[in-house]
């Protein structure tokens, strides 16, 4: 009789342990699913931010290019209209740069 009772207790303990392990695995599985969902959401947010930043950089580059092209046209037109003034301005800029370099 004692052997049966010990065997029953061992079986009950094993069943309890099995239930605990099953519950723990369920919890781990739930946590893994939540972690995966959070990672997917974070990745999506980062991707959206990168796409938005790329668009903004592209727009800024296009505007900068347009401003540079207009400035180049302006300088070319004014240089063609007043070559002596353009030469004097270029000389003054060159002299200023040379003065700053050799000032030491």
C-alpha positions as CSV (number, residue, x, y, z in Angstrom):
1,X,0.0,0.0,0.0
2,X,2.8,2.4,0.8
3,X,4.3,1.7,-2.6
4,X,1.1,2.7,-4.3
5,X,0.8,5.8,-2.3
6,X,4.4,6.8,-3.1
7,X,3.7,6.1,-6.8
8,X,0.5,8.1,-6.8
9,X,2.3,11.0,-5.1
10,X,5.1,10.8,-7.7
11,X,2.6,10.7,-10.5
12,X,0.8,13.7,-9.0
13,X,4.1,15.6,-8.6
14,X,5.0,14.8,-12.2
15,X,1.6,15.9,-13.5
16,X,1.9,19.1,-11.5
17,X,5.4,19.7,-12.9
18,X,4.1,19.1,-16.4
19,X,1.3,21.6,-15.8
20,X,3.8,24.2,-14.5
21,X,6.1,23.7,-17.5
22,X,3.2,23.9,-19.9
23,X,2.0,27.2,-18.3
24,X,5.6,28.6,-18.3
25,X,6.0,27.7,-22.0
26,X,2.7,29.4,-22.8
27,X,3.9,32.5,-21.0
28,X,7.2,32.5,-22.8
29,X,5.4,32.0,-26.1
30,X,3.1,35.0,-25.3
31,X,6.2,37.1,-24.4
32,X,8.0,36.1,-27.6
33,X,4.9,37.1,-29.7
34,X,4.7,40.4,-28.0
35,X,8.4,41.0,-28.5
36,X,8.1,40.1,-32.2
37,X,5.1,42.5,-32.6
38,X,7.0,45.3,-30.9
39,X,10.1,44.7,-33.1
40,X,7.9,44.7,-36.3
41,X,6.2,47.9,-35.2
42,X,9.6,49.6,-34.4
43,X,11.0,48.5,-37.7
44,X,8.0,49.9,-39.6
45,X,8.3,53.2,-37.7
46,X,12.0,53.4,-38.6
47,X,11.4,52.6,-42.2
48,X,8.7,55.3,-42.4
49,X,11.0,57.8,-40.8
50,X,13.8,56.9,-43.3
51,X,11.5,57.3,-46.3
52,X,10.3,60.7,-45.0
53,X,13.8,61.9,-44.4
54,X,14.9,60.7,-47.9
55,X,12.0,62.7,-49.4
56,X,13.0,65.8,-47.4
57,X,16.6,65.5,-48.4
58,X,15.7,65.1,-52.0
59,X,13.5,68.2,-51.9
60,X,16.2,70.2,-50.2
61,X,18.8,69.1,-52.8
62,X,16.5,70.1,-55.7
63,X,15.9,73.5,-54.2
64,X,19.6,74.0,-53.5
65,X,20.4,73.0,-57.1
66,X,17.8,75.5,-58.4
67,X,19.2,78.3,-56.3
68,X,22.7,77.5,-57.4
69,X,21.7,77.5,-61.1
70,X,20.0,80.9,-60.7
71,X,23.0,82.3,-58.9
72,X,25.3,81.1,-61.7
73,X,23.1,82.7,-64.3
74,X,23.0,85.9,-62.4
75,X,26.8,86.0,-62.0
76,X,27.3,85.1,-65.7
77,X,24.9,87.8,-66.9
78,X,26.4,90.5,-64.7
79,X,30.0,89.5,-65.6
80,X,29.1,89.7,-69.3
81,X,27.5,93.1,-68.8
82,X,30.2,94.6,-66.6
83,X,33.5,92.8,-67.1
84,X,35.7,95.4,-65.6
85,X,33.7,95.5,-62.4
86,X,33.7,91.7,-62.2
87,X,37.5,91.7,-62.6
88,X,38.0,94.3,-59.8
89,X,35.7,92.3,-57.5
90,X,37.6,89.0,-58.2
91,X,40.9,90.8,-57.6
92,X,39.7,92.2,-54.3
93,X,38.5,88.8,-53.2
94,X,41.8,87.2,-54.2
95,X,43.8,89.9,-52.4
96,X,41.6,89.4,-49.2
97,X,42.2,85.7,-49.2
98,X,46.0,86.1,-49.8
99,X,46.1,88.7,-47.0
100,X,44.4,86.3,-44.5
101,X,46.7,83.4,-45.5
102,X,49.9,85.4,-45.1
103,X,48.9,87.4,-42.2
104,X,50.7,85.3,-39.7
